[in-house]
Amino acid sequence: MDAAAIATIKETFKRFDVQGTGTIARPALAQVLKLLKVIRSETEHSVDRLVEGFEADEEGKVRYEEFLDWLLNNESSTGGGGGLRPGSAARHIEQSKKNVEKELADARKEVAMLHAQLANQLAEVARKNSKNRFDTESPLRRATSCAQDLEKVRSGKFLSTAQERGSRRKKGSHYDLIVLGGGPVGYKAAIEAASRGQYVALLDAKGSVSGLPTGAHSKCLREAAVDGAKTWADVDEVLNRAFSSKREDALKDLKTYSVDELTGFGTVLDAERVRFAPKNGDEPREIKFDTLLIATGSKANRFPPLAPFFDKLDGLFDSDTIGSIDYLPKRVVVQGAGIIGLEYAQIFRKMGSEVIIVEFANNAVPMLDVSLQEACLDTMKEIGVPIHFKTVIKTVVKAEGHTAASPSLLVEIVDGETLPCDCLLSATGRSGCATGLGLENLEPLGLKIGRGRMIEVGDDGATGVPNVYAAGDVAGANLATVGMAQATRFVRSVFGSGRGSNKSKTHKPYGIWTIPEIAAVGLNEQDAQKDYPNLGVARAEYKQTVRGCVTNDHGFLKIVYNRDDGVVLGVHIIGENACDIINYGAEVVNDEDTIFDMLQFVFPAVTFHQLYHFAATDAVRRLKGARNLSADAAWKRLAVCMKKSIGVESTADALAEAFHSAFEHFDLDKTGFIKPNELQTAMDNMGLNSSAEEVSAMLEEVTGDPTITYVDYDQFMAHMMKQIG
C-alpha cells in the first residue's frame, strides 16, 4: 500500500475523531469502514466480525494505530451479508482512493458548472434590475476573491505579496483606501479605516483637514453674536479658537493612525488608480487603491444673474466664500430665505447690521413644520429683518466709493428698487461636488450622478463600481452628521464592523442655528396629513417648564402623532438648546414610541426635556376628544364630584342613573336643555365655582359650536359618561 492510500485512511479516520484523541467509537468505526468500502453494509454484525482481531479500550474505542495495522495485515475472503470483500484490504483501499479521486473530479466539474450558472444569473439580474446594480457582482466577486486568497495562503505566496505591497506603500504608490475630500465625512472615514489597520491616504485640496463642516463658520459667528460681539476682532477670536482646536485634534489623529494627508487634487483614472497633483506644484503621480471613497462634499449654487460676478466682485459671497469675510458689514442683503439665509440674517442682525432678505418663492424654509415657519417669520419681524417674497435680483453693480477693503454694492430687484449694501450673500442651496474628479471614467462601470450633481448610492455608500464608494453631501447626506454616519457604515461594511452595529435609524434629527435654535425629526404636520387622516398635534411652551421660568427663554415643542394608536410621527422645537433636546425625540420617532411611552420616561430635573411630558399630556387629553383643555378639566371635575357623591357602588348603570337625575335637577325651566346660567348655578351649588367665560367654554367643548348656547340631554349624558370612562 503506497503513502497516498495510507493518507486517505488517516484522513478518513480523523473525520470521526472529533476530539483528536486518536481513537474512535464502534458506531463511528462502521462509518469509516463503509467509506473505505471495506464492508458492504454498516450493520453491527459486520463490524463485530471485522474487529475480532483486536480489542477496544474500556470505553469501547479503537486506536488508529491498531486500526491501520489491522487493515495492512488482515485478509479475508468471506462473503455473504457482510465482512471483507475477497482479496486484501490494501487492494480495497487502493480502489477506494481511486473512487474518491473520481468523485472529487466529478464534484469539481459540477461546481464549475454551478459557478457559470451563477455568473449568468447575476448578469441577468444586473440587466433586469438597475436598482440592484450596486451589488450584482458582489457574490461572484467575493467567492472568486476568497478562493484566490485561500490559494495564496496555502502556497505561502501571500508573504511575498505582502512584502511587495508594503514596499509600494512606503513609496506612497498604493493604499488600502484613498479618500477624496478632507471634510468631516472624509476625515471620519479615514480615521475609522486606519484604526482598523488599513493603510489610508486622505486627499484634500486645501491642506487644512480639521473635521469642521462648512457650516461651522455660521455656528462660530452665532456664538460670537450671542456673546455680544460688536467688532470683527471679537468674531475672529471665536473663529480662530474653533479652527485651531479642531486642526490640532485632527493632526493628532492623523499621526496616531498613520493616515497620509496629501494636499492637492485627485482625479480618478479608473477603478484602481487616482492621479494626484500636489498643490505645491510637484510632478503629478499615479496612486493605486484597493478601495476609493468619494467624500468631496457640496458647493454653493451660483445662479444667474449673479453667477458671472462671483470671485470677481468684492462684497459678493455665497455659502462657501462667506467663510472668507473679514469685516463686520453695515448693510447686508441675503438672497434666499432657506436655512443658511435665515441663519446668517439673524446673526448679522444680532451684531448690529441692517439686513434684508430677498426670496423668489412665497414662503420661507418650506421644509420645516408649518408652526416653525410661522415662528421664524415672527422672529424676523421682531428683530427687524424684512423679507421680500416673490422677488428676484436683476443685477448688482459697484456703488461709488467701492474698494476691495470697503465694498459698496447696489442690488437691483425686479420692481426697480435698489438695495445698497456692503455684503451680498447668495444662499440659494447647494449641490454635490462631483465634477472635475474624473468620475466620467467610472460611469461605464456603473457609477451614476443624479439630481443635484449627487452620486447615486446604495447601502453602505456603494456606487455600482465594486470598490468605489461615496458618502456625505456628494451622496445626498445634506447634513455633516448624516454623512459621518454614512462614512462609519461604509468602513464597517468594507473593513469590518468590530463590535459596532450596522443598524441605521430611518429618521435623522437636524438642527438650524438660528436665534433661537430650531430642531426637528420625523414628519411635519403638513406632510403627515397626507398619510394620516386622523392626525393629532400637541404643543408645550418653554415657559411651562421650570427651566423656562428660570431662564425666561421663549419657544415651544410640538409633537405630531397618529390619533389611532398614539404613535409619535414627528417632533419640532424652536428655542434655546433645541438642537440638544431633539435627540430624545429622534429616539421616540425611530422606535415608534407612543405619547403614553413618552410619559413614562424620567428626565433629569429642571431641564427643557420636561417639554416632552407637557406635550404628551396635552396629546393624551386631546386623544380623548378634548378641544379646550380647561373646559374639559371642568367637565371632569363635575363628573368626579358626582361619582364620589353616589352612595352606592359606582357601576356604569348607577352612574348613568345619577347623571340622568342630575340633568333633571340642572334643567331648571324643564325645557330639555341646560343653558349657561343653569350650568353655572349647578357648578356653584357643588362648590365648583366657574366664571361665565369658563361655562361658555364648557358648552362649546360639548357642542363644538360657539354659537350654540345649550346642551341637550343626549349630549350631556354622552359627555359625562365619557369623563368617567
C-alpha positions in Angstrom: 0.0 0.0 0.0 1.5 3.3 -1.0 1.7 6.5 1.1 -1.3 8.1 -0.7 -3.5 5.2 0.3 -2.4 5.4 3.9 -3.0 9.2 3.9 -6.6 8.5 2.7 -7.1 6.1 5.5 -5.7 8.6 8.1 -7.9 11.5 6.8 -11.0 9.3 6.9 -10.2 8.2 10.4 -9.6 11.8 11.6 -13.0 12.9 10.3 -14.6 10.8 13.1 -12.0 11.5 15.7 -13.7 14.8 16.6 -11.8 15.2 19.9 -8.4 14.5 18.4 -7.7 11.6 20.8 -6.5 9.1 18.2 -9.5 6.9 18.8 -13.0 6.4 17.5 -16.0 4.6 18.9 -17.6 1.5 17.4 -20.5 3.3 15.7 -18.0 5.7 14.0 -15.9 2.7 13.0 -18.8 1.4 11.0 -18.9 4.7 9.0 -15.1 4.6 8.4 -15.2 1.1 7.1 -18.1 1.9 4.8 -16.3 5.0 3.4 -13.2 2.9 2.7 -15.5 0.3 1.1 -14.2 -2.4 3.3 -17.7 -3.6 4.3 -20.8 -4.0 2.2 -23.0 -2.6 4.9 -22.8 -0.9 8.2 -24.6 -3.5 10.3 -23.5 -4.2 13.8 -22.9 -7.8 12.7 -20.4 -6.8 10.0 -18.5 -4.5 12.4 -18.3 -7.3 15.0 -16.8 -9.7 12.5 -14.2 -7.3 11.4 -12.9 -6.1 14.8 -12.4 -9.6 16.2 -8.7 -9.3 15.5 -8.1 -6.6 18.1 -9.6 -5.3 21.4 -11.2 -1.9 22.1 -10.3 0.1 25.2 -12.5 0.4 28.3 -14.7 3.0 26.6 -15.2 0.8 23.5 -12.9 2.9 21.3 -10.4 1.7 18.7 -6.9 3.3 18.4 -5.8 4.5 14.9 -2.5 2.5 15.0 -4.3 -0.8 15.7 -6.9 0.0 13.0 -4.2 0.7 10.4 -2.2 -2.3 11.4 -5.3 -4.5 11.0 -6.0 -3.1 7.6 -2.5 -3.8 6.4 -2.3 -7.3 7.6 -5.9 -8.7 7.6 -7.1 -10.6 4.6 -10.4 -12.3 4.3 -12.5 -14.0 1.6 -15.7 -14.1 3.5 -18.8 -13.4 1.6 -22.4 -13.2 2.5 -24.1 -10.3 4.0 -21.0 -8.6 5.5 -17.3 -8.7 6.1 -14.4 -8.1 3.9 -14.7 -8.4 0.2 -12.4 -11.1 -1.4 -8.8 -10.0 -1.6 -6.6 -8.0 0.7 -7.7 -4.9 2.5 -4.9 -3.0 0.8 -6.3 -3.6 -2.6 -9.7 -2.3 -1.4 -8.0 0.8 0.0 -6.2 1.4 -3.3 -9.5 1.1 -5.2 -11.2 3.4 -2.6 -8.6 6.1 -3.3 -9.3 5.9 -7.0 -13.0 6.1 -6.4 -12.6 9.1 -4.1 -10.5 10.9 -6.7 -13.1 10.2 -9.4 -15.8 11.5 -7.2 -13.7 14.7 -6.4 -13.2 15.2 -10.2 -16.9 14.9 -10.8 -17.7 17.3 -8.0 -15.2 19.9 -9.4 -17.0 19.7 -12.7 -20.3 20.2 -11.1 -19.1 23.2 -9.0 -17.6 24.8 -12.2 -21.0 24.3 -13.9 -22.8 25.9 -11.0 -20.3 28.7 -10.9 -21.0 29.5 -14.6 -24.8 29.3 -14.0 -24.4 31.8 -11.1 -22.4 34.2 -13.2 -25.1 34.1 -15.9 -27.9 34.6 -13.3 -26.1 37.6 -11.7 -25.6 39.2 -15.1 -29.3 38.7 -15.9 -30.3 40.3 -12.6 -28.0 43.3 -13.4 -29.7 43.8 -16.7 -33.2 43.5 -15.5 -33.0 45.4 -12.2 -30.8 48.5 -12.3 -31.8 49.3 -8.7 -29.7 46.3 -7.6 -26.7 47.4 -9.6 -24.7 48.2 -6.5 -24.2 44.6 -5.5 -24.8 42.4 -8.6 -21.2 41.4 -8.9 -20.6 41.1 -5.2 -21.4 37.4 -4.5 -19.4 36.1 -7.5 -16.5 38.5 -6.9 -16.3 37.7 -3.2 -16.3 33.9 -3.9 -13.6 34.2 -6.6 -11.5 36.5 -4.4 -11.9 34.2 -1.4 -10.7 31.2 -3.4 -7.7 33.1 -4.8 -6.8 34.3 -1.3 -7.0 30.8 0.1 -4.7 29.5 -2.6 -2.2 32.2 -1.7 -2.2 31.2 2.0 -1.8 27.5 1.2 1.1 28.2 -1.1 2.8 30.8 1.0 2.7 33.4 -1.8 0.9 35.9 0.4 4.1 36.7 2.3 5.9 37.8 -0.9 2.7 39.7 -1.9 2.6 41.5 1.5 6.2 42.5 1.1 5.7 43.8 -2.3 2.6 45.8 -1.3 4.5 47.1 1.8 7.3 48.4 -0.5 4.8 50.2 -2.7 3.1 51.8 0.3 6.4 53.1 1.6 6.7 54.9 -1.7 3.1 56.2 -1.4 2.1 54.5 -4.6 -0.5 52.0 -3.3 -3.1 52.3 -0.4 -5.8 50.1 1.0 -8.1 53.2 1.0 -7.9 56.5 -0.7 -10.4 59.2 0.5 -11.1 62.1 -1.8 -12.1 65.1 0.4 -10.9 66.1 3.8 -14.1 67.5 5.3 -15.8 65.9 8.3 -17.0 62.9 6.4 -13.7 62.1 4.7 -11.8 62.7 7.9 -14.2 60.4 9.8 -13.8 57.6 7.2 -10.0 57.9 7.1 -9.7 57.6 10.9 -12.2 54.8 11.1 -10.5 52.7 8.4 -6.9 53.4 9.7 -7.9 52.4 13.2 -8.8 49.0 11.7 -5.3 48.6 10.4 -5.9 49.9 6.8 -3.3 52.0 5.0 -5.1 55.2 4.2 -4.4 58.4 2.2 -6.6 61.4 2.6 -6.5 63.8 -0.4 -7.6 67.3 0.3 -7.2 70.4 -1.9 -7.0 72.9 0.9 -4.4 71.1 3.1 -6.1 72.0 6.3 -8.0 69.0 7.5 -9.8 69.8 10.7 -13.1 67.8 10.7 -15.1 71.1 10.7 -18.0 71.3 8.3 -18.6 74.3 6.0 -21.5 75.3 8.3 -19.1 75.7 11.3 -18.5 79.3 10.2 -22.1 80.3 10.8 -22.0 78.5 14.2 -18.9 80.4 15.2 -20.5 83.7 14.1 -23.6 82.8 16.1 -21.6 82.1 19.2 -19.9 85.4 18.9 -23.1 87.3 18.3 -24.9 85.7 21.3 -21.9 86.6 23.4 -22.3 90.2 22.3 -19.6 90.6 19.6 -19.7 94.1 18.0 -16.4 94.1 16.2 -14.8 91.7 13.7 -11.9 91.1 16.2 -14.5 89.6 18.6 -15.7 87.3 15.8 -12.2 86.4 14.7 -11.3 85.3 18.1 -14.1 82.7 18.1 -13.2 81.5 14.6 -9.5 81.1 15.3 -10.2 79.3 18.5 -12.5 76.8 16.9 -10.3 76.1 13.9 -7.1 75.9 15.8 -8.5 73.4 18.3 -10.0 71.1 15.7 -7.0 71.3 13.4 -4.8 70.3 16.4 -7.1 67.3 17.2 -7.1 66.3 13.5 -3.3 66.3 13.2 -3.0 64.2 16.3 -5.5 61.6 15.0 -3.9 61.5 11.6 -0.5 60.9 13.2 -1.8 58.4 15.7 -3.4 56.2 13.0 -0.7 56.8 10.3 -3.0 58.4 7.8 -1.2 60.2 4.9 -2.6 63.7 4.4 -1.9 64.6 0.8 -2.5 68.2 -0.1 -3.6 68.6 -3.7 -6.1 67.5 -6.3 -7.1 63.9 -7.1 -8.5 62.8 -10.4 -10.0 59.3 -10.8 -8.4 57.5 -13.7 -10.2 54.1 -13.4 -11.3 51.7 -10.7 -7.8 51.2 -9.5 -5.9 54.5 -9.9 -6.0 58.1 -8.9 -3.9 60.9 -10.4 -2.6 63.1 -7.6 -1.5 66.6 -8.4 0.3 68.2 -5.4 -0.8 71.7 -4.5 2.8 72.8 -4.2 3.4 72.2 -7.9 5.4 69.0 -7.7 5.1 66.5 -10.5 1.7 64.7 -10.6 1.8 61.0 -9.9 -0.5 58.0 -10.1 -1.6 56.2 -6.9 -3.2 52.8 -6.8 -6.0 52.0 -4.4 -7.9 48.9 -3.3 -10.9 50.9 -2.2 -11.9 54.5 -3.0 -14.3 56.7 -1.0 -15.5 59.9 -2.7 -16.3 62.4 0.1 -15.9 65.7 -1.7 -19.0 67.4 -0.1 -21.1 70.0 -1.8 -20.7 73.5 -3.1 -22.9 76.6 -3.2 -25.2 77.0 -6.2 -24.5 80.0 -8.3 -27.4 81.1 -10.4 -27.8 84.0 -12.9 -27.7 86.9 -12.8 -25.1 86.8 -10.0 -23.2 83.8 -11.4 -20.7 85.9 -13.6 -19.8 88.2 -10.6 -18.6 85.6 -8.1 -14.9 85.6 -7.3 -14.7 88.9 -9.2 -16.8 91.4 -7.2 -15.7 92.2 -3.7 -18.5 92.1 -1.2 -20.4 89.3 -3.0 -20.4 86.0 -1.2 -22.0 82.6 -1.3 -22.4 79.9 1.4 -18.8 78.8 0.7 -17.0 82.0 0.3 -18.7 83.8 3.2 -16.2 82.0 5.4 -13.6 84.4 4.0 -15.3 87.5 5.1 -13.1 89.6 7.4 -15.2 92.6 8.3 -18.5 93.3 10.1 -20.9 94.6 7.4 -23.2 97.5 8.0 -25.8 96.5 5.5 -26.5 93.0 4.3 -28.7 91.7 1.5 -29.4 88.0 1.7 -30.6 86.1 -1.4 -32.7 83.1 -0.2 -34.9 82.5 2.8 -33.7 79.0 3.4 -31.9 77.6 6.3 -28.5 79.2 5.5 -30.1 82.5 4.6 -32.0 82.8 7.8 -29.1 81.8 10.0 -26.8 84.5 8.6 -29.6 87.1 8.5 -30.2 86.7 12.2 -26.6 86.5 13.1 -25.6 89.7 11.3 -28.7 91.4 12.7 -27.7 90.4 16.2 -24.3 92.0 15.6 -25.9 95.3 14.6 -26.1 95.0 10.8 -29.1 96.1 8.8 -30.4 93.1 7.0 -32.9 92.5 4.1 -33.9 89.1 2.7 -34.9 88.6 -0.9 -36.8 85.4 -1.7 -38.2 84.4 -5.2 -40.7 82.0 -3.6 -43.7 82.9 -1.5 -42.6 81.3 1.7 -39.5 80.7 3.9 -37.9 77.5 5.0 -40.7 75.3 3.4 -39.1 72.1 4.6 -40.0 73.0 8.2 -43.2 72.3 10.0 -45.8 75.0 9.4 -45.6 76.1 13.1 -41.9 76.5 12.9 -42.3 78.5 9.7 -44.7 80.9 11.4 -42.3 81.2 14.4 -39.4 82.0 12.1 -41.3 84.8 10.4 -42.5 86.2 13.7 -38.8 86.2 14.9 -37.7 88.1 11.8 -40.4 90.7 12.4 -39.4 91.1 16.0 -35.7 91.7 15.2 -36.5 94.0 12.2 -35.5 91.8 9.2 -37.9 92.3 6.3 -38.4 89.6 3.8 -39.3 90.4 0.2 -41.2 87.3 -1.1 -41.8 86.7 -4.8 -38.8 88.9 -5.5 -35.7 88.2 -7.6 -32.5 90.1 -8.1 -31.9 91.7 -11.5 -28.3 92.7 -11.2 -25.6 94.0 -8.8 -23.2 96.8 -9.5 -20.4 98.6 -7.7 -21.5 101.8 -5.9 -19.5 105.0 -5.7 -16.5 104.6 -3.4 -16.4 100.8 -3.8 -13.0 99.2 -2.9 -11.8 95.8 -2.0 -11.2 96.8 1.6 -14.5 98.6 1.8 -17.1 97.1 -0.6 -20.1 99.1 -1.6 -22.8 97.5 -3.8 -26.1 98.3 -5.3 -28.5 95.4 -5.7 -31.4 96.0 -8.1 -34.5 93.9 -7.7 -37.4 93.3 -10.1 -39.7 96.1 -9.0 -36.9 98.7 -9.8 -36.0 99.2 -6.2 -32.3 99.4 -5.4 -30.9 98.0 -2.2 -27.5 99.4 -1.1 -25.2 97.1 0.9 -21.6 96.2 1.7 -22.3 92.5 1.8 -24.5 90.5 -0.6 -24.9 86.9 0.4 -26.3 84.4 -2.1 -27.8 81.4 -0.2 -29.7 79.5 -2.9 -28.9 75.9 -2.0 -26.1 73.5 -2.6 -25.2 70.7 -5.0 -22.7 67.8 -4.9 -19.1 68.3 -5.8 -19.0 65.5 -8.4 -17.5 67.4 -11.3 -13.8 67.7 -12.2 -13.0 64.5 -10.4 -12.7 62.2 -13.4 -15.9 60.3 -12.4 -16.9 60.1 -16.0 -14.2 57.3 -16.2 -16.3 55.3 -13.7 -19.7 55.8 -15.3 -19.3 53.0 -17.9 -18.5 50.7 -14.9 -21.8 51.5 -13.0 -21.4 54.9 -11.2 -24.2 57.3 -11.8 -24.5 61.0 -11.0 -28.1 62.1 -10.4 -30.1 65.1 -9.3 -28.2 67.9 -7.8 -24.9 66.5 -9.2 -25.0 63.9 -6.4 -23.7 60.4 -6.7 -26.4 57.7 -6.5 -25.5 55.2 -3.8 -27.0 52.1 -2.3 -26.4 50.6 1.1 -23.2 51.5 2.8 -22.3 54.0 0.0 -21.9 51.5 -2.8 -21.8 53.3 -6.2 -22.2 50.3 -8.6 -18.4 50.1 -9.1 -17.4 47.2 -6.7 -14.6 49.0 -4.9 -15.7 52.6 -5.2 -18.0 54.3 -2.6 -19.4 57.7 -1.8 -20.6 59.4 1.4 -21.6 62.8 2.7 -23.2 65.7 0.8 -21.9 64.4 -2.5 -24.0 61.3 -1.9 -27.1 63.3 -0.7 -26.5 63.4 3.0 -27.1 67.1 3.3 -26.0 67.2 7.0 -22.5 66.6 8.2 -23.7 64.3 11.0 -25.6 62.1 8.5 -22.6 62.0 6.2 -20.3 60.9 9.1 -22.8 58.1 9.9 -22.6 57.1 6.3 -18.8 57.0 6.5 -18.9 54.8 9.6 -21.3 52.4 7.9 -19.1 52.2 4.8 -16.0 51.4 6.9 -17.7 48.8 8.9 -19.1 47.2 5.8 -15.8 47.1 3.9 -13.2 46.7 6.6 -15.1 45.0 9.4 -17.6 46.3 12.0 -15.7 45.3 15.1 -18.2 45.4 18.0 -20.3 48.1 16.4 -23.8 47.9 15.0 -24.7 48.4 11.3 -28.3 49.3 12.1 -29.3 52.6 10.7 -32.0 54.9 12.1 -34.6 55.9 9.5 -35.3 59.4 10.8 -32.3 61.7 11.3 -32.7 64.8 13.5 -31.4 68.1 12.2 -30.7 71.5 13.8 -30.8 75.0 12.5 -28.6 77.5 14.3 -30.9 80.5 14.1 -31.5 82.6 17.2 -33.2 80.8 18.9 -32.3 77.3 17.7 -34.6 75.2 15.6 -34.5 71.4 15.6 -36.8 68.7 14.1 -37.1 65.0 13.4 -39.7 62.9 11.5 -42.8 64.1 9.7 -44.0 67.7 9.9 -47.7 68.4 10.2 -48.4 69.3 6.6 -46.7 66.1 5.3 -48.2 63.8 7.9 -51.7 65.0 6.9 -51.3 63.2 3.5 -50.9 59.8 5.0 -52.6 60.0 8.4 -56.2 61.3 8.2 -56.7 61.0 12.0 -53.7 63.2 12.8 -53.1 64.9 16.2 -50.8 67.7 17.2 -49.8 68.8 20.7 -47.6 71.6 21.9 -45.8 72.7 25.1 -44.4 76.2 25.7 -40.9 76.8 27.2 -42.5 78.9 29.9 -44.4 75.9 31.2 -41.1 74.3 32.3 -39.2 75.2 35.5 -36.1 75.8 33.3 -38.0 78.2 31.1 -39.2 80.1 34.1 -35.7 80.4 35.4 -34.1 81.5 32.1 -37.1 83.3 30.7 -36.4 81.7 27.3 -39.2 81.6 24.8 -40.1 78.8 22.4 -42.1 75.6 22.1 -42.0 71.9 21.4 -44.6 70.4 19.1 -45.3 66.7 18.6 -47.2 65.3 15.6 -48.9 61.9 16.4 -51.3 59.4 15.0 -54.6 59.6 17.0 -55.4 56.0 16.0 -52.7 54.5 18.2 -50.8 57.4 19.8 -47.6 56.8 17.8 -45.4 59.9 17.6 -44.6 60.7 14.0 -42.6 63.9 14.4 -41.1 66.3 16.9 -40.4 70.0 16.2 -38.7 72.5 18.5 -37.8 76.2 18.5 -36.0 77.6 21.5 -32.6 77.5 23.2 -31.0 74.0 23.4 -33.4 72.7 20.8 -30.5 71.0 19.0 -29.6 69.1 22.1 -33.1 68.0 23.4 -34.2 66.9 19.9 -32.1 63.7 20.4 -34.8 62.1 22.7 -37.4 63.0 20.1 -35.4 61.2 17.5 -35.3 58.0 19.6 -39.1 58.2 20.1 -39.8 58.6 16.4 -37.4 55.9 15.3 -38.6 53.5 17.9 -42.3 54.3 17.1 -43.0 55.1 20.7 -46.4 56.5 21.7 -47.4 59.5 23.7 -48.1 57.1 26.5 -44.5 55.8 26.4 -43.2 59.3 26.4 -45.0 60.0 29.7 -43.2 57.0 31.4 -39.7 58.4 30.6 -38.0 60.1 33.5 -35.8 63.1 32.6 -33.2 65.0 34.7 -34.8 67.7 36.9 -35.0 71.3 35.7 -34.3 70.7 32.0 -36.1 71.6 28.9 -36.8 67.9 28.3 -39.8 68.5 30.6 -41.4 69.9 27.4 -41.9 66.3 26.2 -44.1 65.5 29.2 -46.2 68.6 28.9 -46.7 68.0 25.2 -47.5 64.3 25.7 -50.0 65.1 28.5 -51.7 67.6 26.1 -51.8 64.9 23.4 -53.3 62.3 25.7 -56.1 64.7 26.7 -56.8 65.6 23.1 -56.7 62.0 22.1 -59.7 61.6 24.4 -61.6 64.2 22.4 -60.8 67.4 24.3 -60.7 70.6 22.3 -60.3 73.1 25.2 -58.2 71.5 28.0 -59.6 73.9 30.6 -63.2 73.2 29.7 -62.5 69.5 29.5 -61.0 69.6 33.0 -64.1 71.5 34.3 -66.4 68.7 33.0 -64.0 66.2 34.5 -64.3 67.9 37.9 -68.1 67.9 37.7 -68.2 64.1 36.8 -65.8 63.1 39.5 -67.6 65.2 42.1 -70.9 63.4 41.3 -69.2 60.0 41.2 -67.8 60.4 44.6 -71.2 61.6 45.9 -73.0 58.4 44.9 -73.7 56.3 47.9 -73.8 53.0 46.0 -71.2 51.2 44.0 -70.1 53.3 41.1 -71.2 50.9 38.3 -72.0 52.2 34.9 -75.7 51.8 35.4 -75.5 53.6 38.8 -73.6 56.5 37.2 -75.9 56.7 34.3 -78.9 56.9 36.7 -77.1 59.6 38.7 -76.3 61.7 35.6 -79.9 61.3 34.5 -81.1 62.7 37.8 -78.6 65.5 37.7 -79.8 66.6 34.3 -83.3 66.9 35.6 -82.1 69.0 38.5 -79.9 71.2 36.4 -82.7 71.8 33.8 -84.4 74.4 36.0 -87.0 75.5 33.4 -87.7 71.9 32.2 -87.0 72.7 28.5 -84.9 69.6 28.0 -81.8 71.8 27.6 -79.1 73.0 30.0 -78.3 76.7 29.4 -75.3 78.7 30.6 -76.9 80.2 33.7 -78.3 76.7 34.7 -74.9 75.1 34.3 -73.2 77.8 36.2 -75.7 77.5 39.1 -75.2 73.7 39.2 -71.4 74.2 39.3 -71.7 76.8 42.1 -74.0 74.6 44.1 -71.4 71.8 44.1 -68.6 74.2 45.1 -67.1 74.1 41.6 -67.2 77.9 41.1 -66.8 78.8 37.5 -66.9 82.1 35.6 -69.3 82.9 32.8 -66.4 82.5 30.3 -65.5 79.1 31.6 -69.1 77.9 31.4 -69.4 79.1 27.8 -66.2 77.2 27.0 -67.7 74.1 28.7 -70.8 74.3 26.4 -68.6 74.7 23.3 -66.5 71.8 24.4 -69.6 69.6 24.1 -71.3 71.1 21.1 -68.2 72.0 19.1 -70.0 75.2 18.0 -69.5 78.5 19.9 -72.9 79.8 18.6 -74.9 77.1 20.3 -75.6 78.1 23.9 -77.1 75.0 25.4 -76.6 71.2 25.6 -79.4 68.7 25.2 -79.9 65.5 27.3 -78.1 63.1 24.9 -75.1 65.4 24.7 -74.9 65.8 28.4 -75.2 62.1 29.1 -72.6 61.1 26.5 -70.1 63.7 27.7 -70.5 62.8 31.3 -70.1 59.1 30.7 -67.0 59.7 28.7 -65.5 61.7 31.5 -65.6 58.7 33.9 -64.9 56.1 31.2 
